[in-house]
């Protein structure tokens, strides 16, 4: 069309929309999700050599530390970032993962609660918090979160399995069997 051939339009598409730091963080997140930790370390090293330390670089380093199991390093870094920017969703998410990895389900459930009450639209947070509650023995709270999640995703295998585990832990074996049976009926080949 006529608009696409105009120089202003072509310039619009050539514009760099993301900074080098943002691109590097995305690359690190991708490599970590693909299990390529060494590649993520290389990108982090390049990022650190090109810029002074700032919140983005501390966050990127925390991502790599989390992927390598250095939970105490992540906790220190994210605590510092939370002082500068309390309530930041990406900082709270990585904090909760580090707390879970460091065997602190009580701390992680508190962090997941912060994310949920701040209005983050992610039902998966209910499941993560429910699992933390299960680990701390707070079965009533865990069941409340699982029920909320099952209202949204009534046939979710992981939720039905977790509901069964929580019910069994709370002593209600009949209810646990009901959840496990429903899960088996809906997902016969699922190992959960």
N, C-alpha and C positions, 0 to 999 in steps of 0.2 A: 504494500500500500504506500501511499504518498508519505505518510508520517514516518514509516520505517526507513525511508531513503534520505531523510533530512539529517544533516550533520549533527544537530543537537541530540537526536535520538541515538545515533551511533556512539556519541560520546557518553551517553547515559549508560550504555551497556559495557563500555570499556572501563568505567570507574571502578576503582578498588573499594569494595564495601567493607572489608574486614581488615583490621590491622595485622601486622606480622605476629604480634603476640596472640591475638585471637585465633589466627590460623594455626599457630604452633600448639596452642592448648587443644584445639580440635583434633589436631594430628595425634597428640599424646593420648587423648581420650579414645581415639580410634584404635591406636596400637594396643592400648591396655585392653580394650574390649575384644580385640582379636588375639589376645594372649601374647603379643609381641613386645614383651617388657624391655628387651635390649634396645629395640628401635625407639621406644618411648624415652629411654634414658639418653639416647643420642640426640633426639629432638630437644629434650630438656637442657642438655649440655650446650647445644647451639643457642638456645634461647637465653640461658644464663650468661653466656659469653658476650651476647650482643646488647644486653640491657642491664641497667642497674636493678638491684632487687626492689621489687614492688609487690603489691598484693597479688597481681596476676601470676608472677613468677613463684611466689610462695605457694599459691594454690596449685600451680602446675607441679611443683616439687612434692606437694602433699599427695597429689594423685599418684605419682610414681611410687612414693613411699607406701601408700595404701596397697598398691598392687604388689609390692614386694614384702608386705607383712610388717612394716616398721610402724606399728600402730602408735607407739609412744611419740614418735617424731611427728606423726600426723596430728595427734591430739595437741601437742605444743604449738604447731604451726596454725592450726585452725582456731585455737583459743586466741592467739594473737590477732588473727583476721576478724574474729567475731567481736573483738573489742573495737576495731575500726569500723565494722559494718555489721552491727547486731541484726539478726533476723534474715541475713542473706541466705536464700534458699540453697544455693550450691554449696555454701560453707556448711550449713546445717546437715545437708545430705551426707557429705563426706565425713563430718563429725560422727554422725550416727553409725555409719559403716565402720569407722575406726573403733568406736566404743563397742560395737558388736564383736569385731575382730579381737579386741583386747579383753573379751569376756566380761564386759560391763553392760549386761542387758538392762539394768535399772537406768543407767545413764542414757543408753540408746532409746529407751521408751520415753524418757523425758524429752529428748531431742526430737523424736518422731512426733510427740505431742505438740511441740512448738511448731513444727511444720504443718501439722493438721490444723491447729487453731489459727495459724496465720492465713489460712485460706488456700493453701496449695491444692490444686485440683488433681489429685493422684490417689485413687482408691487403694493402690498398692501399699501406701503408707499405713493403712489400717492393718494389713496383713503383717507387715514388718513389725509394727508395734505389738500386735497380738502375739507374735512369736516371742518377742522380748518379755511380754507379760507371762507367757507360758513358762519361760525359763526362770522367772523370778517367783513363780508360784501364784501369781495373781490371776487365777483361772476365770473369775467372774469378769474381770476387765478384758481378758483375752477373748472370751466368748462374746462379749458385747461388740468388740471390734470385728470379729469374724462374722457375726450376724449382719452387721452393717454392710460388710463386703459381699456377703451372700445375697443380700437384697439387690445389689447391683449386678453381680455375676453368680446366679444361683447354681450353675453347673460347673463351676471352677474346681478342677481336681485338687489343686494345692490347698484351696480353702476348705474343701470338704475333708481332706486328709488332716489338716491342722485342727479342724473342729473335732474330729474323732479323737485325735491325740489329747486335746485339751479336756474333752469330756472324760476320757479314760483317766487322765491325771487327777481330775476333780472327783473321781470315784463313781461317776455315772456310766457304767459299762454298757447299759442298754442303749443309752443315747449315743455313745461312741460307736456301738455296733450299727446303729441306724445310719450314722454319717458314713462309716466305712462301707456299708452295704450299698448306699446310694452312689458313692464314688465308684465302687466296683461295677455297678449296673451301668452307669453312664460312661465309664472309661475302663472297659474290661482289660485292655492291654497296657494300662498305665501302672508302672511299678509303685507309685505312691500308695 
